[in-house]
Amino acid sequence: MSRQTNVPRVRFAPSPTGDLHVGNARTALFNWLFARHAGGRFALRIEDTDRDRNSDVFEQNILADLKWLNLDWDEGPDKGGPCGPYRQSERIEIYGSQLDRLRKKGLIYPCFCTEEELEAERASLISRRMTPRYLGKCRDLDEKTRGRLEAEGRKPAFRFRVGRGVVEFNDLIRGPMKFDCETIGDFIIVRSTGVPAYNFAVVVDDHLMEITHVIRGEDHLSNTALQMMLYGAFEYYRPTFAHHALILGKDHKKLAKRHGAVAVREFRAQGFLPEALINYLSLLGGSFADAREVRPVDEIIRGFSMDRVGKSGAIFDEGKLRWLNSIYIRNDQPEDFLARALPFLREAGLDCERADPAWLRAVLEAIRPNLATLADIGAYLDIFVEEKFRILPEAASILAGEESARVLAALFEVLGSVDVKSEELYQTVIDEVSKRTGLTGKKLLMPIRAAFTGRRKGPELEKIFAIVGRETLMKRLKKAVEK
Ligand code: GLU
């Protein structure tokens, strides 16, 4: 519990060095669920100390992606809060004063080793099959040598003196953890450029921001061992740690670009709904007691429990995500669905501003049951827009059959002579063509579908008849007959 407010406090701490990866989004989700389940606080902290790799664009994108996912934060760089600033680049003075505390305790020392020297030490240890670590060359330099090196213009980094023994902690997901200090060299806490290193800044921040639970990926486990030492050195109260397993690709390796889409941004552009992605990420790794898969977010919050968050890696299954997405698309409120569909309609080349709103709604409702993602809209839109309509080879081969010719001929006569309201058009035409050809079922419907949609599968024919109308259908029929 937080020392002052008695509520759990968690944080998500992305580094703005790239787009938000689904794995990181899942970490954010776990923190958010933990806070919302327990009535705690969720803080967003931007870890932007890596000057060479940071960018403001990435920071803005990460914030936008979290907002798109509806993972709202209570404190953060854009909205402030009691423990700000929430951007590490704005906390440099704080790190300086905390470094002084360790200096006074004699727990740090300046290190003058160059990159080349450190690299040579690493290579030598690896060639002797030993764990690469800093062996402490600068640990016991006397004041005179330090003074001389500084006079030569060498800027030192600062290292933490690692003690003997073991570091132990109890991980909320993984149970008791133990690390042998022998394998850990004195580590850098402030670089020679004056920039604080991750392990140091994160401990200072988590402490000053009164974080009670650090929930993050298991790739940070070895960092936690170092962070534990710093908690001890500062005599800070330790938060509880929970390291969740990572998302894996089908080959059981960490999910990466070569597996396909990995950035939240890519999933968004491909037409996934944020609710579906949240639902999917919360299921990954078996976070619930029962097997039900479609869960609205309120229910996910209510049912969330850290002990059910998977210990073993969860395989990312895009097929399952698509399936969930199609369900969310089908269940979306018509107004919401229209708003979400607009960018995809525009991308497909539709002038939405000039389109008749009633027509647009009817088209969207007709194709909705066929969509796995919003990007699929483009393909089905062709059926309703004359300039885009074309007969795909899969449909052309159906139209080439002998029975198809009979169906098309009858269809031509019937369509040309009926005079009914557009809602009744389909049933009237189908009944009459069936009577004249003696065909039913697939034999009757497949050529009709091929001629009027240009494909083998798609939205219900009845809806297509009603939206496209008799005249246009006649034109299409002529095209199909010519084929
Ligand atoms: N900035 C770190 C990262 O993006 C945060 C790790 C942590 O949660 O401590 O991996």
Residues whose N, C-alpha, C, O or C-beta is under 5 A from the ligand:
A	BS01	LIG	A13 P14 S15 E47 V202 R216
